[in-house]
Amino acid sequence: MKLHSRRGARKVGVAFELPRDLSWAYRELGIDLPKLNASDRFELPVPATFVVASDQRIRFAHVEPDYRRRPAVKDVLGAVQELFAFPKRSSPE
């Protein structure tokens, strides 16, 4: 994740600070979170997907701490289609 993206994650409330006592585990793995974050923060972003309209309103949001649980592609594409008024494709049955 890029620096501006991490700041964006913090700005929209999808970043969380890890307990400092976990720092040893990350160091053991060779991961320096404060260095990667370009700050003194020991934080990670929460996995999230957003569809944002040109008026900066969020039209679709999926925020899930478990990175294995992702939004269905059809739901994200449906939000994008609604945003741009694209005709929806019918699902094969």
Stockholm file with secondary structure:
# STOCKHOLM 1.0

chainA/1-93         MKLHSRRGARKVGVAFELPRDLSWAYRELGIDLPKLNASDRFELPVPATFVVASDQRIRFAHVEPDYRRRPAVKDVLGAVQELFAFPKRSSPE
#=GR chainA/1-93 SS CCHHHHHHHHHTTCEEECCGGGHHHHHHTTCCHHHHTTSSCCEEECCEEEEECTTSCEEEEEECSSTTCCCCHHHHHHHHHHHHTCCCCCCCC
#=GC SS_cons        CCHHHHHHHHHTTCEEECCGGGHHHHHHTTCCHHHHTTSSCCEEECCEEEEECTTSCEEEEEECSSTTCCCCHHHHHHHHHHHHTCCCCCCCC
//
